[in-house]
């Protein structure tokens, strides 16, 4: 049965107007966000099926790709849901306690303590959400003692998968000298430029050694 064939008193939007959001069922609220159904199923049926298979808490934790795997949710619906979920979290100042906040060089180093002892250069990216919470960590490349090749595509590809808003990048200098090389400067410049194009901010680049570190941001090189 199509929504238009239901009595007005059973239609989610009409119920919203007459009863208010607080008096609607979860499936009605989700149906309003989804807006439309698909061939053979109206939006209320789709909303009810989604909530039967996935808890509200689980829905709030889903990524764009996760939502697209649910039958009845296309790209536009997924974006609408994620926008609504994110706005709600921000309004309530909800933070997942399991996600560390990364905002300083010390925060970065705390996530990458193993780099202090590595004998080869490792280039790592920390992917952050809009609240600077760590959502993913990935080693982009491993080089020799003095050389480490990094391609922007490999750095920014995970930002789409994990819906990252910002990134922190870091690598180690096994030599013990935290001063950036010309190559380090050039790589940083390229990544910042690509980030601007993609709408993802490179917040800092940290060089880590066994006993010290170098922050591009602290040294006003970003």
C-alpha positions in Angstrom: 0.0 0.0 0.0 1.3 3.4 -1.0 1.5 6.2 1.6 -1.1 8.2 -0.2 -3.5 5.3 0.2 -3.3 5.3 4.0 -5.6 7.4 6.1 -4.1 10.8 6.8 -4.0 9.9 10.5 -1.6 7.1 9.7 0.8 9.1 7.5 4.1 10.1 9.3 4.1 13.7 8.2 0.5 14.3 9.1 1.0 12.6 12.5 4.1 14.8 13.0 2.0 18.0 12.4 -0.9 16.9 14.6 0.9 15.1 17.4 4.4 16.5 17.4 7.7 14.7 17.0 7.8 13.5 20.6 4.7 11.4 20.1 5.7 9.6 16.9 7.0 6.0 16.8 10.7 5.5 15.8 9.6 4.0 12.5 7.6 7.2 11.7 10.5 9.5 12.5 12.8 7.4 10.3 10.2 7.3 7.5 10.1 11.2 7.5 13.9 11.3 7.1 13.8 8.6 4.3 10.9 10.5 2.6 10.1 7.9 0.0 9.9 4.2 -0.4 10.7 1.9 -3.3 8.9 -0.3 -5.7 6.6 -2.6 -3.8 7.2 -1.1 -0.3 6.2 2.2 1.2 8.6 4.2 3.3 7.0 3.1 6.6 7.6 -0.5 5.7 11.2 0.2 4.8 11.7 2.2 8.1 10.2 -0.6 10.2 12.4 -3.3 8.5 15.5 -1.2 9.0 14.8 -0.7 12.7 14.0 -4.5 13.1 17.5 -5.4 11.8 19.4 -2.4 13.2 19.1 -0.8 16.6 19.0 3.0 16.8 22.4 3.0 18.5 23.8 1.0 15.7 22.4 3.3 13.1 24.1 6.3 14.8 27.4 4.5 14.4 27.1 3.6 10.7 29.2 5.1 8.0 28.0 6.2 4.6 29.1 2.9 3.1 27.3 1.0 5.9 24.0 2.8 5.2 24.2 2.1 1.4 24.3 -1.6 2.1 20.8 -1.4 3.6 18.0 -2.1 1.1 15.9 1.0 0.6 18.7 3.5 1.4 20.3 5.2 -1.6 23.0 7.9 -1.6 20.6 10.8 -0.9 18.9 9.0 1.9 22.2 8.0 3.5 23.5 11.6 3.4 20.2 12.9 4.9 20.4 10.3 7.8 24.1 11.1 8.5 23.5 14.8 8.5 20.6 14.4 11.0 22.6 12.0 13.2 25.6 14.3 13.2 23.6 17.4 14.0 21.9 15.6 16.9 25.2 14.5 18.3 26.6 18.0 18.1 23.5 19.5 19.7 23.8 17.0 22.6 27.6 17.2 22.7 27.7 13.5 22.4 31.2 12.0 22.2 32.0 8.4 21.8 34.4 7.8 24.8 36.1 5.0 22.8 37.3 7.6 20.3 40.4 9.6 21.5 40.5 13.3 20.7 43.6 14.2 18.7 44.4 17.9 18.8 48.1 18.3 19.9 51.4 16.7 18.9 51.4 14.8 22.2 48.1 13.3 21.2 49.6 12.1 17.9 52.7 10.7 19.5 50.6 8.9 22.1 49.0 7.0 19.2 52.3 6.3 17.5 54.7 5.4 20.3 56.1 2.5 18.3 57.6 4.9 15.8 60.2 6.0 18.3 62.0 2.6 18.0 61.5 1.8 14.3 64.6 1.5 12.3 62.9 2.4 9.0 60.8 5.4 8.3 57.1 4.9 8.6 54.6 7.5 7.3 51.3 7.3 9.1 48.0 9.2 8.8 45.5 9.7 11.6 41.9 10.3 10.3 39.7 12.5 12.4 36.0 13.4 12.4 34.7 16.9 12.7 35.2 16.7 16.5 38.8 15.7 16.0 38.1 12.2 17.3 40.3 9.5 15.8 38.2 7.3 13.5 41.1 5.5 11.7 44.8 5.1 11.7 46.7 3.9 8.7 50.4 3.3 7.7 50.7 4.9 4.3 54.2 3.7 3.5 57.5 2.3 4.9 60.8 3.5 3.5 64.4 3.1 4.0 66.5 4.9 6.7 66.4 8.2 4.9 63.8 7.9 2.2 60.0 7.5 2.3 57.8 8.0 -0.8 54.2 9.2 -0.1 51.5 9.7 -2.7 48.6 12.0 -2.0 46.1 9.5 -3.4 47.1 6.9 -0.8 46.8 9.5 2.0 43.4 10.9 1.1 41.7 7.8 -0.2 40.7 6.6 3.4 39.2 10.0 4.1 36.2 9.1 1.9 35.9 5.6 3.4 35.9 6.8 7.0 34.2 10.2 6.4 37.2 12.0 7.9 37.0 15.8 8.1 40.6 16.4 9.2 43.9 14.4 9.2 47.1 14.5 11.1 50.2 13.0 9.4 53.4 11.8 11.1 56.6 9.9 10.3 59.7 9.0 12.2 63.3 9.8 11.7 65.4 6.8 12.8 68.5 9.0 12.7 67.4 10.9 15.8 67.4 14.3 14.1 63.8 15.7 14.2 64.6 18.6 11.7 62.5 18.2 8.5 64.3 17.5 5.3 63.6 19.2 2.0 61.6 16.1 1.0 59.5 16.4 4.2 58.8 20.0 3.4 57.7 19.2 -0.1 55.5 16.3 0.9 53.8 18.4 3.5 53.2 21.2 1.1 51.7 18.8 -1.5 49.4 17.2 1.0 48.1 20.5 2.4 47.3 21.6 -1.2 45.5 18.4 -2.1 43.6 18.6 1.3 42.3 22.0 0.4 41.0 20.8 -2.9 39.3 17.8 -1.2 38.0 19.9 1.7 40.0 17.9 4.2 42.4 19.9 6.5 45.8 18.7 7.3 46.1 19.9 10.9 49.7 19.1 11.5 52.7 17.0 10.4 54.7 15.5 13.2 58.2 14.2 12.9 59.0 11.7 15.7 62.4 10.6 16.9 63.4 8.4 19.9 63.7 11.4 22.2 62.1 14.4 20.5 59.6 15.5 17.9 59.0 18.3 15.4 55.6 19.9 14.7 55.1 21.8 11.5 52.2 23.6 13.1 54.1 24.7 16.2 56.9 25.9 14.0 54.4 27.9 11.9 55.2 25.9 8.7 51.5 25.0 8.2 
